Amino acid sequence: MGRMLHLRLITPAEKTDAVVRLLETTVGTAHLVVLPGAARSPAGDVVMCDVAREAGDDVIDALRALELDTCGAITAEDIDLSLSEYADRAEREAPGEGADAVVWEQLTEATHEESTLSVTYLAFITLATLIAACGVVLDNAILIVGAMAVGPEFGPLAGICTAIVQRSPKLALRSAVALLAGFAVAMAVTAGFSLFMDAVGLFSEAKLEADRPNTGFIYAPDWFSFVVAVLAGVAGTLSLTSAKSGALVGVAISVTTVPAAANAAVALIYGDTGQTWHSTEQLLLNLLGIVLAGTLTLLTQKALWAAAKKRRPARRGNLRDRPHTTRA
């Protein structure tokens, strides 16, 4: 059994028939329920149905074409388990595979939330950079890995990729602001933190300049850095579009964005312009690789999915008489 989406719609009474007709004749839908007059705010009918994930994007686009997002409401959520022959049939009829499908509205909403410059986002990226600062001074790989896992910067990076593919300037601007402002604040706080740690004798220039076999790679950018960033960008984007959040943790600890920012901030207070510049170069190289790979991955998914949909019909016969259509 693959992934299904549950749609809950609020429709003005005059649009309900059009919405029901759309859902009854769209490939990949099942379990249609209509509750006349059940909605109070906004007033209207409630229409619910399940839809195969691979058909979800088309259904949502069609509902938006009926302006249901402005005069009513469209709510979608993942279904973890659905035991139904009708659901199985809907998935067989829908084009492609659910694991490969991209629900663009869902992706846009997810990246919107993750790429908003909020107090929580600033707290996480600042804490990650502070942990990384301790890691680079102590040459402690465990602290570096921990900082990379805490860092939330992949959200804005994914937002930029999505904005480029969806041609959404607002999302691109919001993501860029979150990314740049987040790193600026984190690095400024880390510089102040480093001065304090130096004053109390916990940080020193000698520790920073010493041989650091475990963390020296942070300020030594090369082509391998870019290759890893590209691979991480592909993996991270796939983890978002396929809802495989576990893979995103692996991406977070594979790219030295936060540690590079931390190393740049610590080196700056000691006047080591060489480490500052090379760490910044490492940071920018990784950011560029992730954005480039993420954007290309989304474009590829979009093209492959468009080709898959052409191989199967988008419509089917009216299913009003089938038992999975229930009217209250």
Secondary structure as UniProt FT lines:
FT   STRAND          4..11
FT   HELIX           13..25
FT   TURN            27..28
FT   STRAND          29..40
FT   TURN            41..42
FT   STRAND          43..52
FT   HELIX           53..65
FT   TURN            66..67
FT   HELIX           68..71
FT   STRAND          73..79
FT   HELIX           85..93
FT   HELIX           98..100
FT   HELIX           104..114
FT   HELIX           119..138
FT   HELIX           141..150
FT   HELIX           154..166
FT   HELIX           169..199
FT   TURN            200..201
FT   HELIX           205..209
FT   TURN            213..215
FT   HELIX           216..219
FT   HELIX           223..241
FT   TURN            242..243
FT   HELIX           245..252
FT   TURN            253..254
FT   HELIX           258..269
FT   TURN            270..271
FT   HELIX           273..310
FT   TURN            320..321
FT   TURN            323..324
FT   STRAND          325..327
//
